[in-house]
Amino acid sequence: MNNIPDNPARVAPPEPPSNINAKEIKYDLLDAYLDSDVQDGAFHEELENYIIENGLVHHWMRKLYSREADQVQLDMQDTLKSFVSDYVERVL
């Protein structure tokens, strides 16, 4: 039997946590959402709930028939990017 104690200098340090690239995950999720015809899953359901609960559909519809109609597409893009960012941070 070998009763030699371990030398703390020789013990491997714990591995650092893997670096998760949240920015890349956000981009991939947004890209997959825009390129996909699939409309089920947790992300889609949460996005629908967010849009409906915050009354964004009615807001955008009213805005379409005003002088700010050009702004609707930008609002939708901003909302989607913001939601994707919040979703990824919440899930990770």
PDB file of N, CA, C and O in Angstrom:
ATOM      1  N   MET A   1       0.823  -1.184   0.000  1.00  0.00           N
ATOM      2  CA  MET A   1       0.000   0.000   0.000  1.00  0.00           C
ATOM      3  C   MET A   1       0.864   1.242   0.000  1.00  0.00           C
ATOM      4  O   MET A   1       1.920   1.303   0.629  1.00  0.00           O
ATOM      5  N   ASN A   2       0.380   2.215  -0.720  1.00  0.00           N
ATOM      6  CA  ASN A   2       1.117   3.451  -0.827  1.00  0.00           C
ATOM      7  C   ASN A   2       0.398   4.503   0.008  1.00  0.00           C
ATOM      8  O   ASN A   2      -0.720   4.895  -0.327  1.00  0.00           O
ATOM      9  N   ASN A   3       1.012   4.962   1.076  1.00  0.00           N
ATOM     10  CA  ASN A   3       0.403   5.953   1.954  1.00  0.00           C
ATOM     11  C   ASN A   3       1.004   7.337   1.752  1.00  0.00           C
ATOM     12  O   ASN A   3       1.070   8.131   2.691  1.00  0.00           O
ATOM     13  N   ILE A   4       1.434   7.623   0.548  1.00  0.00           N
ATOM     14  CA  ILE A   4       2.025   8.930   0.273  1.00  0.00           C
ATOM     15  C   ILE A   4       0.874   9.918   0.028  1.00  0.00           C
ATOM     16  O   ILE A   4       0.031   9.692  -0.841  1.00  0.00           O
ATOM     17  N   PRO A   5       0.848  11.008   0.797  1.00  0.00           N
ATOM     18  CA  PRO A   5      -0.237  11.981   0.596  1.00  0.00           C
ATOM     19  C   PRO A   5      -0.067  12.719  -0.734  1.00  0.00           C
ATOM     20  O   PRO A   5       1.044  12.906  -1.230  1.00  0.00           O
ATOM     21  N   ASP A   6      -1.207  13.130  -1.290  1.00  0.00           N
ATOM     22  CA  ASP A   6      -1.167  13.895  -2.539  1.00  0.00           C
ATOM     23  C   ASP A   6      -0.535  15.254  -2.301  1.00  0.00           C
ATOM     24  O   ASP A   6      -0.749  15.890  -1.268  1.00  0.00           O
ATOM     25  N   ASN A   7       0.234  15.677  -3.262  1.00  0.00           N
ATOM     26  CA  ASN A   7       0.832  16.996  -3.217  1.00  0.00           C
ATOM     27  C   ASN A   7      -0.174  17.976  -3.827  1.00  0.00           C
ATOM     28  O   ASN A   7      -0.521  17.830  -4.999  1.00  0.00           O
ATOM     29  N   PRO A   8      -0.655  18.974  -3.068  1.00  0.00           N
ATOM     30  CA  PRO A   8      -1.664  19.901  -3.605  1.00  0.00           C
ATOM     31  C   PRO A   8      -1.197  20.615  -4.869  1.00  0.00           C
ATOM     32  O   PRO A   8      -2.025  21.015  -5.687  1.00  0.00           O
ATOM     33  N   ALA A   9       0.101  20.782  -5.043  1.00  0.00           N
ATOM     34  CA  ALA A   9       0.605  21.452  -6.227  1.00  0.00           C
ATOM     35  C   ALA A   9       0.431  20.585  -7.472  1.00  0.00           C
ATOM     36  O   ALA A   9       0.421  21.100  -8.590  1.00  0.00           O
ATOM     37  N   ARG A  10       0.293  19.279  -7.285  1.00  0.00           N
ATOM     38  CA  ARG A  10       0.169  18.364  -8.411  1.00  0.00           C
ATOM     39  C   ARG A  10      -1.282  18.057  -8.755  1.00  0.00           C
ATOM     40  O   ARG A  10      -1.553  17.463  -9.799  1.00  0.00           O
ATOM     41  N   VAL A  11      -2.202  18.444  -7.913  1.00  0.00           N
ATOM     42  CA  VAL A  11      -3.617  18.174  -8.165  1.00  0.00           C
ATOM     43  C   VAL A  11      -4.109  19.173  -9.212  1.00  0.00           C
ATOM     44  O   VAL A  11      -3.847  20.372  -9.117  1.00  0.00           O
ATOM     45  N   ALA A  12      -4.809  18.671 -10.184  1.00  0.00           N
ATOM     46  CA  ALA A  12      -5.300  19.537 -11.269  1.00  0.00           C
ATOM     47  C   ALA A  12      -6.353  20.506 -10.734  1.00  0.00           C
ATOM     48  O   ALA A  12      -7.212  20.122  -9.941  1.00  0.00           O
ATOM     49  N   PRO A  13      -6.281  21.759 -11.172  1.00  0.00           N
ATOM     50  CA  PRO A  13      -7.295  22.725 -10.742  1.00  0.00           C
ATOM     51  C   PRO A  13      -8.643  22.381 -11.383  1.00  0.00           C
ATOM     52  O   PRO A  13      -8.691  21.735 -12.430  1.00  0.00           O
ATOM     53  N   PRO A  14      -9.712  22.809 -10.762  1.00  0.00           N
ATOM     54  CA  PRO A  14     -11.025  22.512 -11.361  1.00  0.00           C
ATOM     55  C   PRO A  14     -11.145  23.184 -12.724  1.00  0.00           C
ATOM     56  O   PRO A  14     -10.590  24.256 -12.966  1.00  0.00           O
ATOM     57  N   GLU A  15     -11.883  22.525 -13.600  1.00  0.00           N
ATOM     58  CA  GLU A  15     -12.052  23.080 -14.941  1.00  0.00           C
ATOM     59  C   GLU A  15     -12.938  24.315 -14.878  1.00  0.00           C
ATOM     60  O   GLU A  15     -13.955  24.321 -14.183  1.00  0.00           O
ATOM     61  N   PRO A  16     -12.555  25.360 -15.603  1.00  0.00           N
ATOM     62  CA  PRO A  16     -13.413  26.547 -15.618  1.00  0.00           C
ATOM     63  C   PRO A  16     -14.699  26.234 -16.370  1.00  0.00           C
ATOM     64  O   PRO A  16     -14.712  25.369 -17.246  1.00  0.00           O
ATOM     65  N   PRO A  17     -15.766  26.921 -16.039  1.00  0.00           N
ATOM     66  CA  PRO A  17     -17.021  26.657 -16.755  1.00  0.00           C
ATOM     67  C   PRO A  17     -16.841  26.980 -18.240  1.00  0.00           C
ATOM     68  O   PRO A  17     -16.111  27.897 -18.616  1.00  0.00           O
ATOM     69  N   SER A  18     -17.523  26.204 -19.057  1.00  0.00           N
ATOM     70  CA  SER A  18     -17.393  26.436 -20.497  1.00  0.00           C
ATOM     71  C   SER A  18     -17.979  27.794 -20.844  1.00  0.00           C
ATOM     72  O   SER A  18     -19.008  28.198 -20.302  1.00  0.00           O
ATOM     73  N   ASN A  19     -17.324  28.479 -21.737  1.00  0.00           N
ATOM     74  CA  ASN A  19     -17.790  29.797 -22.148  1.00  0.00           C
ATOM     75  C   ASN A  19     -18.935  29.636 -23.141  1.00  0.00           C
ATOM     76  O   ASN A  19     -18.749  29.143 -24.253  1.00  0.00           O
ATOM     77  N   ILE A  20     -20.105  30.056 -22.722  1.00  0.00           N
ATOM     78  CA  ILE A  20     -21.272  29.992 -23.584  1.00  0.00           C
ATOM     79  C   ILE A  20     -21.367  31.322 -24.317  1.00  0.00           C
ATOM     80  O   ILE A  20     -21.385  32.386 -23.698  1.00  0.00           O
ATOM     81  N   ASN A  21     -21.425  31.251 -25.601  1.00  0.00           N
ATOM     82  CA  ASN A  21     -21.502  32.457 -26.403  1.00  0.00           C
ATOM     83  C   ASN A  21     -22.978  32.812 -26.601  1.00  0.00           C
ATOM     84  O   ASN A  21     -23.608  32.370 -27.561  1.00  0.00           O
ATOM     85  N   ALA A  22     -23.520  33.615 -25.680  1.00  0.00           N
ATOM     86  CA  ALA A  22     -24.933  33.970 -25.709  1.00  0.00           C
ATOM     87  C   ALA A  22     -25.283  34.758 -26.964  1.00  0.00           C
ATOM     88  O   ALA A  22     -26.380  34.620 -27.505  1.00  0.00           O
ATOM     89  N   LYS A  23     -24.360  35.576 -27.418  1.00  0.00           N
ATOM     90  CA  LYS A  23     -24.628  36.378 -28.613  1.00  0.00           C
ATOM     91  C   LYS A  23     -24.854  35.472 -29.823  1.00  0.00           C
ATOM     92  O   LYS A  23     -25.750  35.718 -30.631  1.00  0.00           O
ATOM     93  N   GLU A  24     -24.046  34.437 -29.940  1.00  0.00           N
ATOM     94  CA  GLU A  24     -24.183  33.505 -31.057  1.00  0.00           C
ATOM     95  C   GLU A  24     -25.481  32.705 -30.935  1.00  0.00           C
ATOM     96  O   GLU A  24     -26.152  32.448 -31.934  1.00  0.00           O
ATOM     97  N   ILE A  25     -25.829  32.315 -29.716  1.00  0.00           N
ATOM     98  CA  ILE A  25     -27.069  31.569 -29.493  1.00  0.00           C
ATOM     99  C   ILE A  25     -28.273  32.435 -29.858  1.00  0.00           C
ATOM    100  O   ILE A  25     -29.221  31.954 -30.480  1.00  0.00           O
ATOM    101  N   LYS A  26     -28.236  33.711 -29.472  1.00  0.00           N
ATOM    102  CA  LYS A  26     -29.330  34.634 -29.808  1.00  0.00           C
ATOM    103  C   LYS A  26     -29.478  34.760 -31.318  1.00  0.00           C
ATOM    104  O   LYS A  26     -30.589  34.715 -31.849  1.00  0.00           O
ATOM    105  N   TYR A  27     -28.355  34.917 -32.003  1.00  0.00           N
ATOM    106  CA  TYR A  27     -28.390  35.036 -33.462  1.00  0.00           C
ATOM    107  C   TYR A  27     -28.941  33.766 -34.098  1.00  0.00           C
ATOM    108  O   TYR A  27     -29.775  33.833 -35.000  1.00  0.00           O
ATOM    109  N   ASP A  28     -28.477  32.609 -33.630  1.00  0.00           N
ATOM    110  CA  ASP A  28     -28.932  31.335 -34.188  1.00  0.00           C
ATOM    111  C   ASP A  28     -30.426  31.122 -33.960  1.00  0.00           C
ATOM    112  O   ASP A  28     -31.131  30.647 -34.850  1.00  0.00           O
ATOM    113  N   LEU A  29     -30.910  31.473 -32.767  1.00  0.00           N
ATOM    114  CA  LEU A  29     -32.330  31.317 -32.459  1.00  0.00           C
ATOM    115  C   LEU A  29     -33.170  32.240 -33.340  1.00  0.00           C
ATOM    116  O   LEU A  29     -34.195  31.818 -33.876  1.00  0.00           O
ATOM    117  N   LEU A  30     -32.752  33.471 -33.492  1.00  0.00           N
ATOM    118  CA  LEU A  30     -33.464  34.419 -34.337  1.00  0.00           C
ATOM    119  C   LEU A  30     -33.460  33.942 -35.786  1.00  0.00           C
ATOM    120  O   LEU A  30     -34.487  33.997 -36.462  1.00  0.00           O
ATOM    121  N   ASP A  31     -32.325  33.482 -36.258  1.00  0.00           N
ATOM    122  CA  ASP A  31     -32.201  32.989 -37.629  1.00  0.00           C
ATOM    123  C   ASP A  31     -33.091  31.766 -37.842  1.00  0.00           C
ATOM    124  O   ASP A  31     -33.774  31.663 -38.861  1.00  0.00           O
ATOM    125  N   ALA A  32     -33.083  30.840 -36.882  1.00  0.00           N
ATOM    126  CA  ALA A  32     -33.910  29.638 -36.994  1.00  0.00           C
ATOM    127  C   ALA A  32     -35.390  30.000 -36.966  1.00  0.00           C
ATOM    128  O   ALA A  32     -36.191  29.402 -37.685  1.00  0.00           O
ATOM    129  N   TYR A  33     -35.750  30.963 -36.150  1.00  0.00           N
ATOM    130  CA  TYR A  33     -37.153  31.380 -36.068  1.00  0.00           C
ATOM    131  C   TYR A  33     -37.607  31.989 -37.394  1.00  0.00           C
ATOM    132  O   TYR A  33     -38.695  31.675 -37.878  1.00  0.00           O
ATOM    133  N   LEU A  34     -36.795  32.844 -37.975  1.00  0.00           N
ATOM    134  CA  LEU A  34     -37.177  33.518 -39.212  1.00  0.00           C
ATOM    135  C   LEU A  34     -37.164  32.586 -40.424  1.00  0.00           C
ATOM    136  O   LEU A  34     -37.920  32.801 -41.371  1.00  0.00           O
ATOM    137  N   ASP A  35     -36.319  31.560 -40.407  1.00  0.00           N
ATOM    138  CA  ASP A  35     -36.212  30.641 -41.541  1.00  0.00           C
ATOM    139  C   ASP A  35     -37.137  29.438 -41.447  1.00  0.00           C
ATOM    140  O   ASP A  35     -37.247  28.670 -42.403  1.00  0.00           O
ATOM    141  N   SER A  36     -37.800  29.264 -40.321  1.00  0.00           N
ATOM    142  CA  SER A  36     -38.578  28.057 -40.084  1.00  0.00           C
ATOM    143  C   SER A  36     -40.074  28.296 -40.284  1.00  0.00           C
ATOM    144  O   SER A  36     -40.599  29.372 -39.998  1.00  0.00           O
ATOM    145  N   ASP A  37     -40.733  27.266 -40.779  1.00  0.00           N
ATOM    146  CA  ASP A  37     -42.191  27.298 -40.865  1.00  0.00           C
ATOM    147  C   ASP A  37     -42.820  26.634 -39.652  1.00  0.00           C
ATOM    148  O   ASP A  37     -44.043  26.636 -39.510  1.00  0.00           O
ATOM    149  N   VAL A  38     -42.015  26.076 -38.793  1.00  0.00           N
ATOM    150  CA  VAL A  38     -42.512  25.407 -37.593  1.00  0.00           C
ATOM    151  C   VAL A  38     -42.996  26.467 -36.609  1.00  0.00           C
ATOM    152  O   VAL A  38     -42.270  27.407 -36.284  1.00  0.00           O
ATOM    153  N   GLN A  39     -44.215  26.303 -36.145  1.00  0.00           N
ATOM    154  CA  GLN A  39     -44.782  27.308 -35.250  1.00  0.00           C
ATOM    155  C   GLN A  39     -45.187  26.721 -33.911  1.00  0.00           C
ATOM    156  O   GLN A  39     -46.102  27.222 -33.256  1.00  0.00           O
ATOM    157  N   ASP A  40     -44.515  25.671 -33.511  1.00  0.00           N
ATOM    158  CA  ASP A  40     -44.793  25.119 -32.198  1.00  0.00           C
ATOM    159  C   ASP A  40     -43.512  25.142 -31.382  1.00  0.00           C
ATOM    160  O   ASP A  40     -42.446  25.462 -31.908  1.00  0.00           O
ATOM    161  N   GLY A  41     -43.605  24.821 -30.157  1.00  0.00           N
ATOM    162  CA  GLY A  41     -42.438  24.827 -29.288  1.00  0.00           C
ATOM    163  C   GLY A  41     -42.543  25.934 -28.262  1.00  0.00           C
ATOM    164  O   GLY A  41     -43.366  26.841 -28.380  1.00  0.00           O
ATOM    165  N   ALA A  42     -41.700  25.842 -27.261  1.00  0.00           N
ATOM    166  CA  ALA A  42     -41.745  26.769 -26.135  1.00  0.00           C
ATOM    167  C   ALA A  42     -41.454  28.203 -26.559  1.00  0.00           C
ATOM    168  O   ALA A  42     -42.109  29.132 -26.086  1.00  0.00           O
ATOM    169  N   PHE A  43     -40.489  28.392 -27.437  1.00  0.00           N
ATOM    170  CA  PHE A  43     -40.140  29.748 -27.857  1.00  0.00           C
ATOM    171  C   PHE A  43     -41.307  30.417 -28.561  1.00  0.00           C
ATOM    172  O   PHE A  43     -41.646  31.561 -28.257  1.00  0.00           O
ATOM    173  N   HIS A  44     -41.918  29.715 -29.491  1.00  0.00           N
ATOM    174  CA  HIS A  44     -43.029  30.280 -30.251  1.00  0.00           C
ATOM    175  C   HIS A  44     -44.205  30.606 -29.331  1.00  0.00           C
ATOM    176  O   HIS A  44     -44.838  31.653 -29.462  1.00  0.00           O
ATOM    177  N   GLU A  45     -44.486  29.701 -28.408  1.00  0.00           N
ATOM    178  CA  GLU A  45     -45.598  29.917 -27.480  1.00  0.00           C
ATOM    179  C   GLU A  45     -45.348  31.128 -26.590  1.00  0.00           C
ATOM    180  O   GLU A  45     -46.247  31.942 -26.378  1.00  0.00           O
ATOM    181  N   GLU A  46     -44.136  31.250 -26.071  1.00  0.00           N
ATOM    182  CA  GLU A  46     -43.823  32.392 -25.220  1.00  0.00           C
ATOM    183  C   GLU A  46     -43.841  33.704 -26.002  1.00  0.00           C
ATOM    184  O   GLU A  46     -44.263  34.734 -25.476  1.00  0.00           O
ATOM    185  N   LEU A  47     -43.386  33.671 -27.249  1.00  0.00           N
ATOM    186  CA  LEU A  47     -43.412  34.874 -28.087  1.00  0.00           C
ATOM    187  C   LEU A  47     -44.856  35.301 -28.361  1.00  0.00           C
ATOM    188  O   LEU A  47     -45.186  36.482 -28.265  1.00  0.00           O
ATOM    189  N   GLU A  48     -45.705  34.342 -28.700  1.00  0.00           N
ATOM    190  CA  GLU A  48     -47.121  34.658 -28.926  1.00  0.00           C
ATOM    191  C   GLU A  48     -47.753  35.255 -27.675  1.00  0.00           C
ATOM    192  O   GLU A  48     -48.457  36.262 -27.741  1.00  0.00           O
ATOM    193  N   ASN A  49     -47.493  34.624 -26.541  1.00  0.00           N
ATOM    194  CA  ASN A  49     -48.052  35.131 -25.284  1.00  0.00           C
ATOM    195  C   ASN A  49     -47.569  36.544 -24.999  1.00  0.00           C
ATOM    196  O   ASN A  49     -48.350  37.390 -24.566  1.00  0.00           O
ATOM    197  N   TYR A  50     -46.312  36.803 -25.233  1.00  0.00           N
ATOM    198  CA  TYR A  50     -45.746  38.132 -24.994  1.00  0.00           C
ATOM    199  C   TYR A  50     -46.430  39.180 -25.870  1.00  0.00           C
ATOM    200  O   TYR A  50     -46.809  40.251 -25.396  1.00  0.00           O
ATOM    201  N   ILE A  51     -46.582  38.856 -27.150  1.00  0.00           N
ATOM    202  CA  ILE A  51     -47.198  39.803 -28.083  1.00  0.00           C
ATOM    203  C   ILE A  51     -48.656  40.053 -27.718  1.00  0.00           C
ATOM    204  O   ILE A  51     -49.115  41.195 -27.735  1.00  0.00           O
ATOM    205  N   ILE A  52     -49.376  39.002 -27.390  1.00  0.00           N
ATOM    206  CA  ILE A  52     -50.801  39.148 -27.067  1.00  0.00           C
ATOM    207  C   ILE A  52     -51.000  39.843 -25.729  1.00  0.00           C
ATOM    208  O   ILE A  52     -51.814  40.761 -25.620  1.00  0.00           O
ATOM    209  N   GLU A  53     -50.263  39.413 -24.710  1.00  0.00           N
ATOM    210  CA  GLU A  53     -50.437  39.986 -23.374  1.00  0.00           C
ATOM    211  C   GLU A  53     -50.084  41.468 -23.321  1.00  0.00           C
ATOM    212  O   GLU A  53     -50.641  42.211 -22.513  1.00  0.00           O
ATOM    213  N   ASN A  54     -49.173  41.896 -24.166  1.00  0.00           N
ATOM    214  CA  ASN A  54     -48.774  43.302 -24.174  1.00  0.00           C
ATOM    215  C   ASN A  54     -49.552  44.128 -25.189  1.00  0.00           C
ATOM    216  O   ASN A  54     -49.249  45.304 -25.387  1.00  0.00           O
ATOM    217  N   GLY A  55     -50.546  43.532 -25.834  1.00  0.00           N
ATOM    218  CA  GLY A  55     -51.395  44.255 -26.762  1.00  0.00           C
ATOM    219  C   GLY A  55     -50.671  44.788 -27.986  1.00  0.00           C
ATOM    220  O   GLY A  55     -51.077  45.795 -28.565  1.00  0.00           O
ATOM    221  N   LEU A  56     -49.612  44.119 -28.375  1.00  0.00           N
ATOM    222  CA  LEU A  56     -48.816  44.621 -29.494  1.00  0.00           C
ATOM    223  C   LEU A  56     -49.516  44.476 -30.839  1.00  0.00           C
ATOM    224  O   LEU A  56     -49.300  45.292 -31.735  1.00  0.00           O
ATOM    225  N   VAL A  57     -50.353  43.450 -30.993  1.00  0.00           N
ATOM    226  CA  VAL A  57     -51.059  43.267 -32.258  1.00  0.00           C
ATOM    227  C   VAL A  57     -51.946  44.474 -32.529  1.00  0.00           C
ATOM    228  O   VAL A  57     -51.927  45.025 -33.629  1.00  0.00           O
ATOM    229  N   HIS A  58     -52.718  44.883 -31.541  1.00  0.00           N
ATOM    230  CA  HIS A  58     -53.609  46.033 -31.709  1.00  0.00           C
ATOM    231  C   HIS A  58     -52.811  47.324 -31.906  1.00  0.00           C
ATOM    232  O   HIS A  58     -53.184  48.189 -32.698  1.00  0.00           O
ATOM    233  N   HIS A  59     -51.727  47.428 -31.182  1.00  0.00           N
ATOM    234  CA  HIS A  59     -50.862  48.612 -31.316  1.00  0.00           C
ATOM    235  C   HIS A  59     -50.337  48.728 -32.747  1.00  0.00           C
ATOM    236  O   HIS A  59     -50.379  49.800 -33.349  1.00  0.00           O
ATOM    237  N   TRP A  60     -49.843  47.608 -33.281  1.00  0.00           N
ATOM    238  CA  TRP A  60     -49.294  47.628 -34.636  1.00  0.00           C
ATOM    239  C   TRP A  60     -50.384  47.851 -35.676  1.00  0.00           C
ATOM    240  O   TRP A  60     -50.164  48.558 -36.659  1.00  0.00           O
ATOM    241  N   MET A  61     -51.562  47.254 -35.472  1.00  0.00           N
ATOM    242  CA  MET A  61     -52.652  47.439 -36.430  1.00  0.00           C
ATOM    243  C   MET A  61     -53.078  48.907 -36.492  1.00  0.00           C
ATOM    244  O   MET A  61     -53.300  49.447 -37.576  1.00  0.00           O
ATOM    245  N   ARG A  62     -53.192  49.547 -35.333  1.00  0.00           N
ATOM    246  CA  ARG A  62     -53.570  50.963 -35.311  1.00  0.00           C
ATOM    247  C   ARG A  62     -52.488  51.814 -35.971  1.00  0.00           C
ATOM    248  O   ARG A  62     -52.781  52.781 -36.675  1.00  0.00           O
ATOM    249  N   LYS A  63     -51.247  51.439 -35.732  1.00  0.00           N
ATOM    250  CA  LYS A  63     -50.138  52.216 -36.281  1.00  0.00           C
ATOM    251  C   LYS A  63     -50.058  52.081 -37.807  1.00  0.00           C
ATOM    252  O   LYS A  63     -49.600  53.001 -38.485  1.00  0.00           O
ATOM    253  N   LEU A  64     -50.498  50.947 -38.345  1.00  0.00           N
ATOM    254  CA  LEU A  64     -50.467  50.737 -39.793  1.00  0.00           C
ATOM    255  C   LEU A  64     -51.313  51.758 -40.542  1.00  0.00           C
ATOM    256  O   LEU A  64     -51.025  52.092 -41.692  1.00  0.00           O
ATOM    257  N   TYR A  65     -52.352  52.248 -39.888  1.00  0.00           N
ATOM    258  CA  TYR A  65     -53.267  53.200 -40.537  1.00  0.00           C
ATOM    259  C   TYR A  65     -53.027  54.621 -40.058  1.00  0.00           C
ATOM    260  O   TYR A  65     -53.955  55.423 -39.950  1.00  0.00           O
ATOM    261  N   SER A  66     -51.790  54.912 -39.777  1.00  0.00           N
ATOM    262  CA  SER A  66     -51.423  56.268 -39.365  1.00  0.00           C
ATOM    263  C   SER A  66     -50.198  56.701 -40.168  1.00  0.00           C
ATOM    264  O   SER A  66     -49.720  55.985 -41.047  1.00  0.00           O
ATOM    265  N   ARG A  67     -49.715  57.874 -39.843  1.00  0.00           N
ATOM    266  CA  ARG A  67     -48.507  58.368 -40.532  1.00  0.00           C
ATOM    267  C   ARG A  67     -47.270  57.571 -40.133  1.00  0.00           C
ATOM    268  O   ARG A  67     -46.232  57.669 -40.788  1.00  0.00           O
ATOM    269  N   GLU A  68     -47.371  56.791 -39.074  1.00  0.00           N
ATOM    270  CA  GLU A  68     -46.220  56.020 -38.582  1.00  0.00           C
ATOM    271  C   GLU A  68     -46.215  54.586 -39.112  1.00  0.00           C
ATOM    272  O   GLU A  68     -45.584  53.714 -38.515  1.00  0.00           O
ATOM    273  N   ALA A  69     -46.901  54.334 -40.210  1.00  0.00           N
ATOM    274  CA  ALA A  69     -47.007  52.972 -40.744  1.00  0.00           C
ATOM    275  C   ALA A  69     -45.637  52.364 -41.057  1.00  0.00           C
ATOM    276  O   ALA A  69     -45.435  51.160 -40.898  1.00  0.00           O
ATOM    277  N   ASP A  70     -44.717  53.189 -41.494  1.00  0.00           N
ATOM    278  CA  ASP A  70     -43.373  52.679 -41.811  1.00  0.00           C
ATOM    279  C   ASP A  70     -42.634  52.194 -40.575  1.00  0.00           C
ATOM    280  O   ASP A  70     -41.697  51.402 -40.673  1.00  0.00           O
ATOM    281  N   GLN A  71     -43.052  52.665 -39.432  1.00  0.00           N
ATOM    282  CA  GLN A  71     -42.396  52.329 -38.174  1.00  0.00           C
ATOM    283  C   GLN A  71     -42.777  50.929 -37.662  1.00  0.00           C
ATOM    284  O   GLN A  71     -42.077  50.368 -36.820  1.00  0.00           O
ATOM    285  N   VAL A  72     -43.883  50.368 -38.169  1.00  0.00           N
ATOM    286  CA  VAL A  72     -44.382  49.085 -37.659  1.00  0.00           C
ATOM    287  C   VAL A  72     -43.358  47.974 -37.857  1.00  0.00           C
ATOM    288  O   VAL A  72     -43.099  47.202 -36.933  1.00  0.00           O
ATOM    289  N   GLN A  73     -42.782  47.886 -39.029  1.00  0.00           N
ATOM    290  CA  GLN A  73     -41.810  46.827 -39.286  1.00  0.00           C
ATOM    291  C   GLN A  73     -40.603  46.959 -38.351  1.00  0.00           C
ATOM    292  O   GLN A  73     -40.103  45.960 -37.834  1.00  0.00           O
ATOM    293  N   LEU A  74     -40.147  48.171 -38.140  1.00  0.00           N
ATOM    294  CA  LEU A  74     -39.010  48.384 -37.226  1.00  0.00           C
ATOM    295  C   LEU A  74     -39.389  48.023 -35.796  1.00  0.00           C
ATOM    296  O   LEU A  74     -38.590  47.434 -35.069  1.00  0.00           O
ATOM    297  N   ASP A  75     -40.605  48.374 -35.393  1.00  0.00           N
ATOM    298  CA  ASP A  75     -41.075  48.010 -34.050  1.00  0.00           C
ATOM    299  C   ASP A  75     -41.110  46.498 -33.880  1.00  0.00           C
ATOM    300  O   ASP A  75     -40.710  45.974 -32.840  1.00  0.00           O
ATOM    301  N   MET A  76     -41.587  45.803 -34.901  1.00  0.00           N
ATOM    302  CA  MET A  76     -41.660  44.334 -34.835  1.00  0.00           C
ATOM    303  C   MET A  76     -40.266  43.735 -34.742  1.00  0.00           C
ATOM    304  O   MET A  76     -40.040  42.810 -33.962  1.00  0.00           O
ATOM    305  N   GLN A  77     -39.328  44.252 -35.531  1.00  0.00           N
ATOM    306  CA  GLN A  77     -37.960  43.743 -35.488  1.00  0.00           C
ATOM    307  C   GLN A  77     -37.327  43.988 -34.123  1.00  0.00           C
ATOM    308  O   GLN A  77     -36.666  43.106 -33.573  1.00  0.00           O
ATOM    309  N   ASP A  78     -37.527  45.182 -33.580  1.00  0.00           N
ATOM    310  CA  ASP A  78     -36.979  45.506 -32.262  1.00  0.00           C
ATOM    311  C   ASP A  78     -37.577  44.618 -31.181  1.00  0.00           C
ATOM    312  O   ASP A  78     -36.871  44.138 -30.294  1.00  0.00           O
ATOM    313  N   THR A  79     -38.889  44.404 -31.265  1.00  0.00           N
ATOM    314  CA  THR A  79     -39.569  43.552 -30.290  1.00  0.00           C
ATOM    315  C   THR A  79     -39.035  42.136 -30.355  1.00  0.00           C
ATOM    316  O   THR A  79     -38.765  41.524 -29.321  1.00  0.00           O
ATOM    317  N   LEU A  80     -38.881  41.609 -31.564  1.00  0.00           N
ATOM    318  CA  LEU A  80     -38.387  40.242 -31.718  1.00  0.00           C
ATOM    319  C   LEU A  80     -36.962  40.104 -31.203  1.00  0.00           C
ATOM    320  O   LEU A  80     -36.649  39.143 -30.499  1.00  0.00           O
ATOM    321  N   LYS A  81     -36.097  41.048 -31.544  1.00  0.00           N
ATOM    322  CA  LYS A  81     -34.703  40.987 -31.074  1.00  0.00           C
ATOM    323  C   LYS A  81     -34.634  41.086 -29.555  1.00  0.00           C
ATOM    324  O   LYS A  81     -33.864  40.366 -28.919  1.00  0.00           O
ATOM    325  N   SER A  82     -35.423  41.960 -28.982  1.00  0.00           N
ATOM    326  CA  SER A  82     -35.443  42.120 -27.531  1.00  0.00           C
ATOM    327  C   SER A  82     -35.971  40.860 -26.856  1.00  0.00           C
ATOM    328  O   SER A  82     -35.428  40.415 -25.845  1.00  0.00           O
ATOM    329  N   PHE A  83     -37.030  40.287 -27.420  1.00  0.00           N
ATOM    330  CA  PHE A  83     -37.600  39.072 -26.837  1.00  0.00           C
ATOM    331  C   PHE A  83     -36.615  37.915 -26.913  1.00  0.00           C
ATOM    332  O   PHE A  83     -36.457  37.171 -25.946  1.00  0.00           O
ATOM    333  N   VAL A  84     -35.950  37.758 -28.058  1.00  0.00           N
ATOM    334  CA  VAL A  84     -34.961  36.686 -28.217  1.00  0.00           C
ATOM    335  C   VAL A  84     -33.853  36.849 -27.186  1.00  0.00           C
ATOM    336  O   VAL A  84     -33.438  35.870 -26.566  1.00  0.00           O
ATOM    337  N   SER A  85     -33.374  38.055 -26.997  1.00  0.00           N
ATOM    338  CA  SER A  85     -32.310  38.318 -26.035  1.00  0.00           C
ATOM    339  C   SER A  85     -32.752  37.955 -24.621  1.00  0.00           C
ATOM    340  O   SER A  85     -32.025  37.277 -23.895  1.00  0.00           O
ATOM    341  N   ASP A  86     -33.930  38.399 -24.236  1.00  0.00           N
ATOM    342  CA  ASP A  86     -34.448  38.092 -22.895  1.00  0.00           C
ATOM    343  C   ASP A  86     -34.687  36.601 -22.725  1.00  0.00           C
ATOM    344  O   ASP A  86     -34.405  36.042 -21.665  1.00  0.00           O
ATOM    345  N   TYR A  87     -35.205  35.957 -23.757  1.00  0.00           N
ATOM    346  CA  TYR A  87     -35.503  34.526 -23.704  1.00  0.00           C
ATOM    347  C   TYR A  87     -34.223  33.710 -23.511  1.00  0.00           C
ATOM    348  O   TYR A  87     -34.175  32.818 -22.664  1.00  0.00           O
ATOM    349  N   VAL A  88     -33.205  34.012 -24.286  1.00  0.00           N
ATOM    350  CA  VAL A  88     -31.942  33.266 -24.195  1.00  0.00           C
ATOM    351  C   VAL A  88     -31.311  33.473 -22.816  1.00  0.00           C
ATOM    352  O   VAL A  88     -30.839  32.512 -22.208  1.00  0.00           O
ATOM    353  N   GLU A  89     -31.294  34.686 -22.323  1.00  0.00           N
ATOM    354  CA  GLU A  89     -30.716  34.939 -20.999  1.00  0.00           C
ATOM    355  C   GLU A  89     -31.502  34.243 -19.894  1.00  0.00           C
ATOM    356  O   GLU A  89     -30.921  33.787 -18.909  1.00  0.00           O
ATOM    357  N   ARG A  90     -32.823  34.161 -20.055  1.00  0.00           N
ATOM    358  CA  ARG A  90     -33.654  33.513 -19.037  1.00  0.00           C
ATOM    359  C   ARG A  90     -33.458  31.994 -19.078  1.00  0.00           C
ATOM    360  O   ARG A  90     -33.420  31.346 -18.032  1.00  0.00           O
ATOM    361  N   VAL A  91     -33.335  31.430 -20.278  1.00  0.00           N
ATOM    362  CA  VAL A  91     -33.205  29.978 -20.418  1.00  0.00           C
ATOM    363  C   VAL A  91     -31.808  29.505 -20.038  1.00  0.00           C
ATOM    364  O   VAL A  91     -31.652  28.431 -19.457  1.00  0.00           O
ATOM    365  N   LEU A  92     -30.798  30.295 -20.361  1.00  0.00           N
ATOM    366  CA  LEU A  92     -29.425  29.894 -20.009  1.00  0.00           C
ATOM    367  C   LEU A  92     -29.251  30.065 -18.541  1.00  0.00           C
ATOM    368  O   LEU A  92     -28.175  29.791 -18.011  1.00  0.00           O
TER     369      LEU A  92
END
